[in-house]
Amino acid sequence: MTEVDVAIIGAGIVGICAAASLAEADRDVTVFDRTGICEETSSGNAAALAFPDVLPLAQKGMMRNLPRWLADPLGPLSIPPSYFPRLIPWLWRFWRAGSSRHYEKSLAAQSSLMALAEAEWIRVLDASGTRSMLRENGALELYESDAEFKASLPGWQARDRFGFEFRHVAGDEMAALQPGLSPRFVKGTFMPSWKNVADPKLLGKAVFEHARRRGRVAFEQRRVEAIAPRGGGGLLRLADGEAVLCRALVVAAGAWSHRLAAPLGDNIPLETERGYNTTLPVDAFDVKRQLIFSSHGFVVTPLETGLRIGGAVELGGLDRPPDYRRSKAMLEKTRQFLPGLKTDGGREWMGYRPSLPDSLPVIGRSRNSASIVYAFGHGHLGLTQAAATGRLVRDLVTGQSPAIDLSPFSPQRF
Ligand SMILES: Cc1cc2nc3c(=O)[nH]c(=O)nc-3n(C[C@H](O)[C@H](O)[C@H](O)COP(=O)(O)OP(=O)(O)OC[C@H]3O[C@@H](n4cnc5c(N)ncnc54)[C@H](O)[C@@H]3O)c2cc1C
């Protein structure tokens, strides 16, 4: 039987940042992933370090837009009818998370994690020599009517309470932030502290390579079948039959994490919000900064490697094949929003957001073993919160007191 110090399951951006952070604390880390380093959901996302995005989804526009969205089979939110019965418990929790008491608690917890997220990303980018991959152009959220703008105001007031900067814009100021927009957009909100990265896949690989070069991080391309507590540490059973003993075990397996946690008595209501996009060639349109079309549920991001158009939520589970008509529907809308957009040569993609009903991730220890740590469920914000999660995982594994209060993120909160 092989023995390692710390085993991490999952080489998505959360597992990568946890590995980098633990290596800094002089721990020897082995990362197990069935595909590769930053090859799944973390590879194709919209590249936002969305630090001001603190509103729980259950409230944020979603409830208001729900009937209209569900009526459109290729719209921003869809639930395949055959999957609906399985979703009912999750949807019930999601609905309850929108109540004002839960909403305020989530908002405060998310804001504390975001403050750490920004500080930790800047530190990780500097330490790994990847600061040049940071784009600090802010983001522009766009509205098609005064009514839509007014409906967004309570959300902006909530962000204001937590000190996030923004500015409502219109006319020439809006046109200067993004030339060439369709006149259907009458107002916008500019968020200067919103950031992006040049390409999420390249960033993830670069952060991992940096950690590996320091000599304390190894990668094994292998599927983990099951985990268990063993002798004060953890045991991994691999798909090829081998077993690995570790002193500490971190589960950062994204949307698949609950399958590993459930046999340990940790029944965590993780679902996947599947998301779609198309990445066009770089010269498809001169987009100055990330554009957010909230009422349509998608964004446009200028990357070093292309122009990425997408988002949407399909609550359809882990096993159904992708339905790329969703990518095409968002591309078609963008053609109307950015007249002159060149739509040829695009690459379609689907990813599995790991989502908990209260929009907060799980960061904490297993019910039955202090040496098994969970770090998953970041939903729409896994890239944004990965460096902070890596730091918190390190605090838990090394027995330091966590950088922020972890009770709102407890795996036992459900
Ligand atoms: C369309 C879209 C746009 C998004 N845009 C943004 C954005 O702009 N900003 C942002 O912050 N977030 C965004 N997100 C969310 C973000 O991409 C995710 O939250 C994040 O990638 C999750 O990272 P992760 O490391 O938890 O999971 P993943 O990236 O899914 O990594 C988990 C890894 O675990 C491995 N794994 C699973 N089970 C096993 C097993 N049994 N054995 C071995 N390996 C296993 C998988 O192979 C995978 O590589 C977006 C998501 C989508 C879909």
The ligand as a MOL file (V3000), in Angstrom:
LIG
                    3D

  0  0  0     0  0            999 V3000
M  V30 BEGIN CTAB
M  V30 COUNTS 53 58 0 0 0
M  V30 BEGIN ATOM
M  V30 1 C -20.3810 28.3200 -17.8090 0
M  V30 2 C -19.6530 28.5280 -16.5040 0
M  V30 3 C -19.1130 29.7610 -16.2300 0
M  V30 4 C -18.4720 29.9910 -15.0100 0
M  V30 5 N -17.8680 31.1970 -14.7830 0
M  V30 6 C -17.2070 31.4180 -13.6190 0
M  V30 7 C -16.5260 32.6480 -13.3920 0
M  V30 8 O -16.4710 33.5120 -14.2570 0
M  V30 9 N -15.9350 32.8500 -12.1940 0
M  V30 10 C -15.9620 31.8930 -11.2040 0
M  V30 11 O -15.4440 32.1490 -10.1160 0
M  V30 12 N -16.5320 30.6870 -11.4090 0
M  V30 13 C -17.1570 30.4340 -12.5910 0
M  V30 14 N -17.7740 29.2290 -12.8190 0
M  V30 15 C -17.7530 28.2190 -11.7470 0
M  V30 16 C -16.4230 27.5130 -11.6690 0
M  V30 17 O -15.9970 27.1230 -12.9470 0
M  V30 18 C -16.5450 26.3060 -10.7490 0
M  V30 19 O -17.1210 26.6830 -9.5080 0
M  V30 20 C -15.1600 25.7210 -10.4840 0
M  V30 21 O -14.5180 25.4210 -11.7020 0
M  V30 22 C -15.2420 24.4680 -9.6270 0
M  V30 23 O -13.9210 24.0580 -9.4110 0
M  V30 24 P -13.5980 22.7190 -8.6690 0
M  V30 25 O -12.1310 22.6220 -8.5580 0
M  V30 26 O -14.4260 22.6540 -7.4230 0
M  V30 27 O -14.2250 21.5830 -9.6240 0
M  V30 28 P -13.7500 21.0300 -11.0580 0
M  V30 29 O -13.0790 22.0490 -11.8620 0
M  V30 30 O -14.9310 20.3370 -11.6240 0
M  V30 31 O -12.6640 19.9670 -10.6390 0
M  V30 32 C -12.9990 18.7740 -9.9830 0
M  V30 33 C -12.0570 17.7030 -10.4720 0
M  V30 34 O -12.3070 16.5210 -9.7240 0
M  V30 35 C -12.0850 15.4220 -10.5630 0
M  V30 36 N -12.7860 14.2730 -10.0000 0
M  V30 37 C -14.0840 14.1830 -9.6610 0
M  V30 38 N -14.3490 12.9730 -9.1410 0
M  V30 39 C -13.1860 12.2900 -9.1460 0
M  V30 40 C -12.8140 10.9880 -8.7050 0
M  V30 41 N -13.6920 10.1660 -8.1500 0
M  V30 42 N -11.5210 10.6110 -8.8580 0
M  V30 43 C -10.6140 11.4530 -9.4080 0
M  V30 44 N -10.9050 12.6830 -9.8260 0
M  V30 45 C -12.1830 13.1120 -9.6910 0
M  V30 46 C -12.6210 15.8650 -11.9040 0
M  V30 47 O -11.9840 15.1280 -12.9340 0
M  V30 48 C -12.2580 17.3520 -11.9360 0
M  V30 49 O -11.0670 17.5880 -12.6450 0
M  V30 50 C -18.3970 28.9550 -14.0430 0
M  V30 51 C -18.9170 27.7030 -14.3380 0
M  V30 52 C -19.5260 27.4770 -15.5650 0
M  V30 53 C -20.0550 26.1180 -15.8650 0
M  V30 END ATOM
M  V30 BEGIN BOND
M  V30 1 1 1 2
M  V30 2 1 2 3
M  V30 3 2 2 52
M  V30 4 2 3 4
M  V30 5 1 4 5
M  V30 6 1 4 50
M  V30 7 2 5 6
M  V30 8 1 6 7
M  V30 9 1 6 13
M  V30 10 2 7 8
M  V30 11 1 7 9
M  V30 12 1 9 10
M  V30 13 2 10 11
M  V30 14 1 10 12
M  V30 15 2 12 13
M  V30 16 1 13 14
M  V30 17 1 14 15
M  V30 18 1 14 50
M  V30 19 1 15 16
M  V30 20 1 16 17
M  V30 21 1 16 18
M  V30 22 1 18 19
M  V30 23 1 18 20
M  V30 24 1 20 21
M  V30 25 1 20 22
M  V30 26 1 22 23
M  V30 27 1 23 24
M  V30 28 2 24 25
M  V30 29 1 24 26
M  V30 30 1 24 27
M  V30 31 1 27 28
M  V30 32 2 28 29
M  V30 33 1 28 30
M  V30 34 1 28 31
M  V30 35 1 31 32
M  V30 36 1 32 33
M  V30 37 1 33 34
M  V30 38 1 33 48
M  V30 39 1 34 35
M  V30 40 1 35 36
M  V30 41 1 35 46
M  V30 42 1 36 37
M  V30 43 1 36 45
M  V30 44 2 37 38
M  V30 45 1 38 39
M  V30 46 1 39 40
M  V30 47 2 39 45
M  V30 48 1 40 41
M  V30 49 2 40 42
M  V30 50 1 42 43
M  V30 51 2 43 44
M  V30 52 1 44 45
M  V30 53 1 46 47
M  V30 54 1 46 48
M  V30 55 1 48 49
M  V30 56 2 50 51
M  V30 57 1 51 52
M  V30 58 1 52 53
M  V30 END BOND
M  V30 END CTAB
M  END
